[in-house]
Amino acid sequence: MLKSVLFDLDNTLIFFDEHAFFERYMRALAPVFSDLWPFESFYRRMIESVQSLLHNDGTRTNAERFMEGFSRGYAEKSGDLWNRFMRFYKTEFDQFRTLVRVPDGISGVFEELRTEGVKLVIASNPLWPLSVQEKRLRWAGLDGIQFDLITHIENTSFCKPNIEYYREICRFLGTEPESCLMVGNDVVNDMVVSRIGMKTFLLQDELADAGLALSREFRKHASGRDFNPDYRGVLADVPAVVRSAAGET
């Protein structure tokens, strides 16, 4: 019986060009650290620190792993550097809202799902802190939805496409993978959960594949393959799939 529905966020619930978003983000963030690194050094440090999360092994949070790399050579400043990120996210991050498009009827989809009695999870690759995840959900018009779990950089110890990321979610929910459905647009990052018996729904909105280039580049050093989904469709199809899957034994 289906008990939980997991949703990716990037190019599943909000649509954007990942390269355009990341370049603007990096250009806006770099001045926050300009007293320590010129732009090219800062850019390289960010890329390496994010990619290091692919190799996190569960012994520390993703935030701890990221900051270990980012503050390399400045360990005594680690707390200050983290606070600089937090201040930027609080005061500047909403400027990127203009780069995002939202699927039609998204709030109605989640309100309908709530009536099905399933747990709702935001299973976005946990590269951002909670405050940013909440802002991005607000952009999608979902700030009024009560989610049972939102993954973020501080409450996870793995990231996609590591299957342990999904096992970590299941442990938090106290449920088995077989009773979950994963909804996402990436045939590797999201559909990999089929390896542990989780049902999968591949989003095939016309915009859903538009920004995947950066995700593919991010994981280029990780092993992986495409996985065939159990279901395909647009976001509006998900409630019907949930009702169908919930009745399966």
MIFI-261136 format. One line per 5 residues: number of its first residue (from 1); their letters; for each residue x, y, z of N, C-alpha, C. Coordinates in Angstrom, 1 decimal, padded with zeros to 4 digits. Example, Ala and Ser with C-alpha at 12.3 -4.5 7.8 and 13.67 -1.06 7.14 Angstrom:
1) AS) 013.2:-005.7:007.8:012.3:-004.5:007.8:013.2:-003.3:007.8  012.8:-002.2:007.1:013.7:-001.1:007.1:012.9:000.0:007.9
//
This chain:
1) MLKSV) 000.8:-001.2:000.0:000.0:000.0:000.0:000.9:001.2:000.0  000.5:002.2:-000.8:001.3:003.5:-000.9:001.0:004.4:000.3  002.1:004.8:000.9:002.0:005.6:002.1:002.7:007.0:002.0  003.7:007.1:001.1:004.4:008.3:001.0:004.7:008.7:-000.5  004.6:010.0:-000.8:005.0:010.4:-002.1:006.1:011.4:-002.0
6) LFDLD) 007.2:011.2:-002.7:008.4:012.0:-002.7:008.5:012.8:-004.0  008.8:014.1:-003.8:008.9:015.0:-005.0:010.3:015.6:-005.1  010.8:015.5:-006.3:012.0:016.4:-006.6:011.4:017.8:-006.7  012.3:018.8:-006.7:011.9:020.2:-006.8:012.4:020.8:-008.0  013.7:020.7:-008.3:014.3:021.4:-009.5:013.7:020.8:-010.8
11) NTLIF) 013.1:021.6:-011.6:012.5:021.2:-012.9:011.5:020.0:-012.7  010.9:020.0:-011.6:009.8:019.1:-011.3:008.6:020.0:-010.8  008.9:020.8:-009.8:007.9:021.7:-009.2:008.2:023.1:-009.5  009.4:023.4:-009.9:009.8:024.7:-010.4:010.7:024.5:-011.6  010.4:025.2:-012.7:011.2:025.0:-014.0:012.1:026.2:-014.2
16) FDEHA) 013.4:025.8:-014.5:014.4:026.9:-014.8:015.5:026.3:-015.6  016.3:027.1:-016.2:017.5:026.7:-016.9:018.6:026.6:-015.8  019.1:025.4:-015.5:020.1:025.3:-014.4:021.4:026.1:-014.6  021.9:026.1:-015.8:023.1:026.8:-016.1:022.9:028.3:-015.9  021.8:028.9:-016.5:021.5:030.3:-016.3:021.4:030.7:-014.9
21) FFERY) 020.6:029.8:-014.1:020.4:030.1:-012.7:021.7:030.1:-011.9  022.5:029.1:-012.2:023.8:028.9:-011.4:024.8:030.0:-011.7  024.9:030.4:-013.0:025.8:031.5:-013.3:025.4:032.8:-012.6  024.1:033.1:-012.6:023.6:034.4:-012.0:023.8:034.3:-010.5  023.5:033.1:-009.9:023.7:032.9:-008.5:025.2:033.1:-008.1
26) MRALA) 026.1:032.5:-008.8:027.5:032.6:-008.5:028.0:034.0:-008.6  027.6:034.8:-009.6:028.0:036.1:-009.8:027.5:037.0:-008.7  026.3:036.7:-008.2:025.7:037.5:-007.1:026.3:037.1:-005.7  026.7:035.9:-005.6:027.3:035.4:-004.3:028.7:035.7:-004.1  029.5:035.7:-005.2:030.9:035.9:-005.1:031.4:037.1:-004.3
31) PVFSD) 030.7:038.3:-004.5:031.2:039.5:-003.7:031.1:039.3:-002.2  030.3:038.4:-001.7:030.2:038.1:-000.3:031.5:037.6:000.3  032.3:036.9:-000.6:033.6:036.3:-000.2:034.8:037.0:-000.9  034.6:038.1:-001.5:035.6:038.7:-002.3:036.8:039.2:-001.5  036.7:039.3:-000.2:037.8:039.6:000.7:038.8:038.5:000.9
36) LWPFE) 038.3:037.3:000.5:039.1:036.1:000.6:039.6:035.5:-000.7  038.7:035.5:-001.7:039.1:034.9:-003.0:038.6:035.7:-004.2  039.4:035.8:-005.2:038.9:036.4:-006.5:037.9:035.5:-007.1  037.1:036.0:-008.0:036.0:035.2:-008.5:036.3:033.8:-009.0  037.4:033.6:-009.8:037.7:032.3:-010.3:038.1:031.3:-009.2
41) SFYRR) 038.8:031.8:-008.2:039.1:030.9:-007.1:037.9:030.5:-006.3  037.0:031.5:-006.1:035.7:031.2:-005.4:034.9:030.2:-006.2  034.8:030.5:-007.5:034.0:029.6:-008.3:034.5:028.2:-008.2  035.8:028.0:-008.4:036.3:026.6:-008.3:036.1:026.0:-007.0  036.3:026.7:-005.9:036.1:026.2:-004.6:034.6:025.8:-004.4
46) MIESV) 033.7:026.5:-004.9:032.3:026.2:-004.8:032.0:024.9:-005.5  032.5:024.8:-006.7:032.2:023.6:-007.5:032.8:022.3:-006.9  034.0:022.4:-006.4:034.7:021.3:-005.8:034.0:020.9:-004.5  033.5:021.9:-003.7:032.8:021.6:-002.4:031.5:020.9:-002.7  030.7:021.4:-003.7:029.5:020.8:-004.0:029.6:019.3:-004.5
51) QSLLH) 030.6:019.2:-005.4:030.8:017.8:-006.0:031.3:016.9:-004.9  031.9:017.3:-003.9:032.4:016.4:-002.8:031.2:015.8:-002.1  030.1:016.3:-002.2:028.9:015.7:-001.6:028.5:014.4:-002.2  028.9:014.2:-003.4:028.7:012.9:-004.1:029.3:011.8:-003.3  030.4:012.1:-002.6:031.1:011.1:-001.9:030.9:011.1:-000.4
56) NDGTR) 029.9:011.8:000.1:029.6:011.8:001.5:029.2:010.4:001.9  029.6:010.0:003.1:029.4:008.5:003.4:028.5:008.3:004.6  027.8:009.4:005.1:026.9:009.2:006.2:027.4:009.4:007.5  028.7:009.7:007.6:029.3:010.0:008.9:029.2:011.4:009.4  028.8:012.3:008.5:028.6:013.7:008.8:027.5:014.3:007.9
61) TNAER) 026.9:015.4:008.2:025.9:016.0:007.4:026.5:016.5:006.1  025.7:016.7:005.1:026.1:017.4:003.9:026.7:018.8:004.2  026.1:019.5:005.1:026.5:020.8:005.5:028.0:020.8:006.0  028.2:019.8:006.9:029.6:019.6:007.4:030.6:019.3:006.3  030.2:018.4:005.4:031.1:018.0:004.3:031.4:019.1:003.4
66) FMEGF) 030.3:019.9:003.1:030.5:021.0:002.2:031.4:022.1:002.8  031.2:022.4:004.1:032.0:023.5:004.7:033.4:023.0:005.0  033.6:021.8:005.1:035.0:021.3:005.3:035.8:021.6:004.0  035.2:021.4:002.9:035.9:021.7:001.6:035.9:023.2:001.4  034.8:023.9:001.6:034.7:025.3:001.3:035.7:026.2:002.1
71) SRGYA) 035.8:025.8:003.4:036.6:026.6:004.3:038.0:026.1:004.4  038.4:025.2:003.5:039.8:024.7:003.4:040.8:025.9:003.5  041.7:025.8:004.5:042.7:026.9:004.7:042.2:028.0:005.5  040.9:028.0:005.8:040.3:029.0:006.7:039.4:028.4:007.7  039.8:027.2:008.3:039.0:026.5:009.2:038.5:027.3:010.4
76) EKSGD) 039.3:028.3:010.8:039.0:029.1:012.0:037.8:030.1:011.6  037.6:030.2:010.3:036.5:031.1:009.9:035.3:030.4:009.4  035.2:029.1:009.6:034.1:028.3:009.1:032.8:028.8:009.5  032.6:029.1:010.8:031.3:029.7:011.3:031.0:031.0:010.6  031.9:031.9:010.5:031.7:033.1:009.8:031.3:032.9:008.3
81) LWNRF) 032.0:032.0:007.7:031.7:031.7:006.3:030.3:031.2:006.1  029.9:030.3:007.0:028.5:029.8:006.9:027.5:030.9:007.2  027.8:031.8:008.1:026.8:032.9:008.4:026.7:033.8:007.2  027.8:034.0:006.4:027.8:034.8:005.2:026.8:034.2:004.2  026.8:032.9:004.0:025.9:032.2:003.2:024.4:032.5:003.7
86) MRFYK) 024.2:032.3:005.0:022.9:032.5:005.5:022.3:033.9:005.3  023.2:034.9:005.5:022.7:036.3:005.3:022.4:036.6:003.9  023.2:036.0:003.0:022.9:036.2:001.5:021.6:035.5:001.2  021.3:034.3:001.7:020.1:033.6:001.4:018.9:034.4:001.9  019.0:035.0:003.1:017.9:035.7:003.7:017.6:037.0:003.0
91) TEFDQ) 018.6:037.7:002.5:018.4:039.1:002.0:018.4:039.1:000.4  019.1:038.2:-000.2:019.3:038.3:-001.7:018.7:037.2:-002.5  018.4:036.1:-001.9:018.1:034.9:-002.8:016.8:035.1:-003.6  015.8:035.8:-003.1:014.6:036.0:-003.8:014.7:036.7:-005.1  015.8:037.3:-005.4:016.1:037.9:-006.7:016.0:036.9:-007.8
96) FRTLV) 016.3:035.6:-007.5:016.3:034.6:-008.6:015.0:034.1:-008.9  013.9:034.5:-008.2:012.6:034.1:-008.5:012.2:034.4:-010.0  012.8:035.4:-010.6:012.4:035.8:-011.9:012.9:034.8:-013.0  013.8:033.9:-012.6:014.3:032.9:-013.5:013.4:031.6:-013.5  012.4:031.6:-012.7:011.7:030.3:-012.4:010.2:030.4:-013.0
101) RVPDG) 009.8:029.3:-013.6:008.4:029.2:-014.0:007.8:028.0:-013.2  006.5:028.1:-013.0:005.8:027.2:-012.1:004.7:026.4:-012.9  004.6:025.1:-012.8:003.5:024.4:-013.5:002.1:024.9:-013.1  001.2:024.9:-014.1:-000.2:025.2:-013.8:-000.8:024.3:-012.9  -001.6:024.8:-012.0:-002.4:024.0:-011.1:-001.7:023.2:-010.0
106) ISGVF) -000.5:023.7:-009.7:000.4:022.9:-008.8:-000.2:022.8:-007.4  -000.8:023.9:-006.9:-001.3:023.9:-005.5:-002.5:022.9:-005.4  -003.3:022.8:-006.5:-004.4:021.9:-006.5:-004.0:020.5:-006.4  -002.9:020.2:-007.1:-002.3:018.8:-007.1:-002.0:018.4:-005.7  -001.3:019.3:-004.9:-000.9:018.9:-003.6:-002.1:018.9:-002.6
111) EELRT) -003.1:019.8:-002.8:-004.2:019.7:-002.0:-005.0:018.4:-002.2  -005.1:018.0:-003.4:-005.7:016.7:-003.7:-005.0:015.6:-003.1  -003.6:015.6:-003.1:-002.8:014.5:-002.6:-003.0:014.5:-001.1  -003.2:015.6:-000.4:-003.4:015.6:001.0:-004.6:014.9:001.4  -005.7:014.9:000.6:-006.9:014.2:000.9:-006.7:012.7:000.8
116) EGVKL) -005.6:012.2:000.1:-005.4:010.8:000.0:-004.7:010.2:001.2  -004.3:011.0:002.1:-003.8:010.5:003.4:-002.4:010.0:003.3  -001.6:010.4:002.2:-000.2:010.0:002.1:000.7:011.0:002.7  001.9:010.6:003.1:002.9:011.6:003.6:003.5:012.2:002.3  003.8:013.5:002.4:004.3:014.3:001.3:005.7:014.7:001.7
121) VIASN) 006.7:014.5:000.8:008.1:014.7:001.0:008.7:015.5:-000.1  009.4:016.5:000.2:010.3:017.2:-000.8:011.6:016.6:-000.8  011.9:015.8:-001.8:013.1:015.0:-001.9:014.0:015.7:-003.0  014.3:016.9:-002.8:015.2:017.7:-003.7:016.6:017.4:-003.3  017.5:017.3:-004.3:018.9:017.1:-004.0:019.3:018.1:-002.9
126) PLWPL) 019.8:017.6:-001.8:020.0:018.5:-000.6:021.2:019.3:-000.6  021.3:020.2:-001.6:022.4:021.1:-001.7:022.2:022.5:-001.1  021.0:022.7:-000.7:020.6:024.0:-000.1:020.2:023.9:001.4  020.3:025.0:002.2:019.8:024.9:003.5:018.2:025.0:003.5  017.6:024.7:004.6:016.2:024.7:004.7:015.6:026.0:004.3
131) SVQEK) 016.2:027.1:004.7:015.6:028.4:004.4:015.5:028.6:002.9  016.4:028.1:002.1:016.3:028.2:000.7:015.3:027.3:000.1  015.2:026.1:000.6:014.2:025.2:000.2:012.8:025.8:000.4  012.6:026.4:001.5:011.3:027.0:001.9:011.0:028.2:000.9  012.0:028.9:000.6:011.8:030.0:-000.4:011.4:029.5:-001.7
136) RLRWA) 012.0:028.4:-002.2:011.7:027.9:-003.5:010.3:027.2:-003.5  009.9:026.7:-002.4:008.6:026.2:-002.3:007.6:027.3:-002.3  007.9:028.4:-001.7:007.1:029.6:-001.8:006.9:030.1:-003.2  008.0:030.1:-004.0:008.0:030.5:-005.4:007.0:029.6:-006.1  006.9:028.3:-005.7:006.0:027.4:-006.4:004.5:027.5:-005.9
141) GLDGI) 004.3:028.4:-004.9:003.0:028.5:-004.3:002.6:027.4:-003.3  003.6:026.7:-002.8:003.4:025.6:-001.9:003.7:025.9:-000.5  003.9:027.1:-000.1:004.2:027.4:001.3:003.1:027.1:002.2  001.9:027.0:001.7:000.7:026.6:002.6:000.5:025.1:002.8  001.4:024.3:002.1:001.3:022.9:002.2:002.1:022.3:003.3
146) QFDLI) 001.6:021.5:004.1:002.3:020.9:005.2:003.0:019.6:004.7  004.4:019.7:004.6:005.1:018.6:004.2:005.6:017.8:005.4  005.7:016.5:005.2:006.2:015.6:006.3:007.7:015.6:006.4  008.4:016.0:005.4:009.8:016.1:005.4:010.2:016.9:004.2  011.2:017.8:004.4:011.9:018.5:003.4:013.4:018.3:003.5
151) THIEN) 014.0:017.6:002.6:015.4:017.3:002.7:016.2:018.6:002.4  017.3:018.8:003.1:018.2:020.0:002.9:019.6:019.6:003.4  020.5:020.5:003.2:021.9:020.2:003.4:022.3:019.9:004.8  021.4:020.3:005.8:021.7:020.1:007.2:021.1:018.9:007.8  020.1:018.3:007.1:019.4:017.1:007.7:019.7:015.8:006.9
156) TSFCK) 020.6:015.8:006.0:021.0:014.7:005.2:022.5:014.4:005.2  022.8:013.2:004.9:024.3:012.8:004.9:024.7:012.2:003.6  023.8:012.2:002.6:024.0:011.7:001.2:023.3:012.6:000.3  023.6:012.5:-001.0:022.9:013.2:-002.0:022.7:012.3:-003.3  021.8:012.8:-004.1:021.5:012.0:-005.4:022.7:012.0:-006.3
161) PNIEY) 022.9:010.9:-007.0:022.1:009.7:-007.1:022.4:008.6:-006.2  023.1:008.8:-005.1:023.4:007.8:-004.1:022.1:007.2:-003.5  021.9:005.9:-003.6:020.7:005.3:-003.1:020.5:005.5:-001.6  021.6:005.7:-000.9:021.6:005.9:000.5:020.8:007.1:000.9  020.8:008.1:000.0:019.9:009.3:000.2:018.5:008.9:000.4
166) YREIC) 018.0:008.0:-000.4:016.6:007.6:-000.3:016.3:006.7:000.9  017.3:005.8:001.2:017.2:005.0:002.4:017.1:005.9:003.6  017.9:007.0:003.6:017.8:007.9:004.7:016.4:008.5:004.9  015.8:008.9:003.8:014.4:009.4:003.9:013.5:008.3:004.4  013.6:007.1:004.0:012.7:006.1:004.5:012.9:005.8:005.9
171) RFLGT) 014.1:005.9:006.4:014.3:005.8:007.9:013.7:006.9:008.6  013.8:008.1:008.1:013.1:009.2:008.8:011.6:009.0:008.8  011.0:008.6:007.7:009.6:008.4:007.7:009.1:007.1:008.4  010.0:006.2:008.7:009.7:005.0:009.3:008.8:004.1:008.4  009.2:004.1:007.1:008.5:003.3:006.2:009.4:002.5:005.2
176) EPESC) 008.9:001.6:004.5:009.7:000.8:003.6:009.6:001.5:002.2  010.7:001.3:001.4:010.7:001.9:000.1:009.5:001.4:-000.8  009.1:000.2:-000.6:008.0:-000.3:-001.5:006.7:000.4:-001.3  006.6:001.2:-000.2:005.3:001.9:000.0:005.4:003.4:-000.3  006.5:003.7:-001.1:006.7:005.1:-001.5:006.7:005.2:-003.1
181) LMVGN) 006.3:006.4:-003.5:006.4:006.8:-004.9:007.3:008.0:-005.0  008.3:007.9:-006.0:009.2:009.1:-006.2:008.8:009.7:-007.5  008.5:011.1:-007.5:008.1:011.8:-008.6:009.3:012.8:-009.0  009.8:012.7:-010.2:010.9:013.6:-010.6:011.1:013.5:-012.1  012.0:014.4:-012.5:012.2:014.5:-014.0:013.5:014.0:-014.5
186) DVVND) 014.3:013.4:-013.6:015.7:012.9:-013.9:015.7:011.4:-013.9  016.1:010.8:-015.0:016.0:009.4:-015.2:017.1:008.7:-014.3  018.1:009.4:-013.9:019.1:008.9:-013.0:018.9:009.3:-011.6  019.0:010.6:-011.3:018.8:011.0:-009.9:017.6:010.6:-009.2  016.5:010.6:-009.9:015.2:010.3:-009.3:014.7:008.9:-009.5
191) MVVSR) 014.9:008.3:-010.7:014.5:007.0:-011.0:015.4:005.9:-010.4  016.5:006.3:-009.9:017.4:005.3:-009.3:016.8:004.5:-008.1  015.7:005.1:-007.5:015.1:004.5:-006.4:014.4:003.2:-006.7  014.2:002.9:-008.0:013.7:001.6:-008.4:014.6:000.5:-007.9  015.9:000.8:-007.7:016.8:-000.3:-007.2:016.4:-000.8:-005.9
196) IGMKT) 015.7:000.0:-005.0:015.3:-000.5:-003.7:013.8:-000.8:-003.6  013.2:-000.8:-004.8:011.8:-001.2:-004.8:010.8:-000.1:-004.7  011.2:001.2:-004.8:010.3:002.3:-004.7:009.7:002.5:-006.1  008.4:002.8:-006.1:007.7:003.1:-007.4:008.2:004.5:-007.9  008.2:004.7:-009.2:008.7:005.9:-009.8:007.8:006.5:-010.8
201) FLLQD) 007.8:007.8:-010.9:006.9:008.6:-011.8:007.9:009.6:-012.5  008.1:009.4:-013.8:008.9:010.4:-014.5:008.1:011.5:-015.1  008.4:012.7:-014.6:007.7:013.9:-015.1:008.1:014.2:-016.5  007.2:014.4:-017.4:007.5:014.6:-018.8:006.9:015.9:-019.3  006.8:016.9:-018.5:006.3:018.2:-018.9:007.3:018.7:-020.0
206) ELADA) 006.8:019.6:-020.8:007.6:020.1:-021.9:008.8:020.9:-021.4  008.8:021.4:-020.2:009.9:022.2:-019.6:010.7:021.4:-018.7  010.3:020.2:-018.3:011.0:019.4:-017.3:012.4:019.1:-017.6  012.8:018.9:-018.9:014.1:018.5:-019.3:015.0:019.6:-019.6  014.4:020.9:-019.6:015.1:022.0:-020.1:016.4:022.4:-019.3
211) GLALS) 016.5:022.1:-018.1:017.6:022.5:-017.3:018.5:021.4:-016.7  018.5:020.2:-017.3:019.2:019.1:-016.7:020.7:019.1:-016.9  021.2:019.9:-017.8:022.6:019.9:-018.2:023.5:020.0:-017.0  023.2:020.9:-016.0:024.1:021.1:-014.9:024.0:019.9:-013.9  022.8:019.3:-013.8:022.7:018.1:-012.9:023.6:017.0:-013.5
216) REFRK) 023.6:016.8:-014.8:024.3:015.8:-015.4:025.8:016.0:-015.3  026.2:017.3:-015.4:027.6:017.7:-015.2:028.1:017.5:-013.7  027.2:017.8:-012.8:027.5:017.6:-011.4:027.8:016.2:-011.0  027.1:015.2:-011.6:027.3:013.8:-011.3:028.2:013.1:-012.3  028.9:013.8:-013.1:029.6:013.1:-014.2:030.7:012.1:-013.7
221) HASGR) 031.1:012.3:-012.5:032.2:011.4:-012.0:031.5:010.3:-011.1  030.2:010.3:-011.1:029.6:009.2:-010.3:029.0:008.1:-011.3  029.1:006.9:-010.9:028.6:005.8:-011.7:027.1:005.9:-011.7  026.5:005.5:-012.8:025.0:005.5:-012.8:024.5:005.2:-014.2  023.2:004.9:-014.3:022.6:004.6:-015.6:021.2:005.1:-015.6
226) DFNPD) 020.6:005.2:-016.7:019.1:005.5:-016.8:018.3:004.4:-016.3  017.2:004.7:-015.6:016.3:003.7:-015.1:014.9:003.9:-015.7  014.2:002.8:-016.0:012.9:002.9:-016.6:011.8:003.2:-015.5  011.0:004.2:-015.6:010.0:004.5:-014.6:008.8:003.6:-014.7  008.1:003.5:-013.6:006.8:002.8:-013.5:005.7:003.6:-014.2
231) YRGVL) 005.8:004.9:-014.1:004.7:005.8:-014.6:005.4:007.0:-015.3  004.7:007.6:-016.2:005.1:008.8:-016.9:003.9:009.7:-017.1  004.2:011.0:-017.1:003.1:011.9:-017.3:003.5:013.3:-016.8  002.5:014.2:-016.7:002.7:015.5:-016.2:002.2:015.6:-014.7  002.5:016.7:-014.0:002.3:016.8:-012.6:000.8:016.5:-012.3
236) ADVPA) -000.1:017.0:-013.1:-001.5:016.8:-012.8:-001.9:015.4:-012.8  -001.1:014.5:-013.4:-001.5:013.0:-013.4:-001.1:012.3:-012.1  -000.4:013.0:-011.2:000.1:012.3:-010.0:-001.0:011.8:-009.1  -002.0:012.6:-008.8:-003.0:012.1:-007.8:-003.7:010.9:-008.3  -004.0:010.8:-009.6:-004.6:009.6:-010.1:-003.7:008.3:-010.0
241) VVRSA) -002.4:008.6:-010.2:-001.4:007.5:-010.1:-001.4:007.0:-008.6  -001.4:008.0:-007.7:-001.4:007.7:-006.3:-002.6:006.9:-005.9  -003.7:007.3:-006.3:-005.0:006.5:-006.0:-004.9:005.1:-006.6  -004.3:005.0:-007.8:-004.2:003.6:-008.4:-003.2:002.8:-007.6  -002.0:003.4:-007.3:-001.0:002.6:-006.6:-001.4:002.3:-005.2
246) AGET) -002.2:003.2:-004.6:-002.6:003.0:-003.2:-003.5:001.8:-003.1  -004.2:001.4:-004.2:-005.1:000.3:-004.1:-004.4:-001.0:-004.5  -003.1:-001.0:-004.9:-002.4:-002.2:-005.2:-001.9:-002.9:-004.0  -001.9:-004.2:-004.0:-001.4:-005.0:-002.9:-000.2:-005.8:-003.3
//
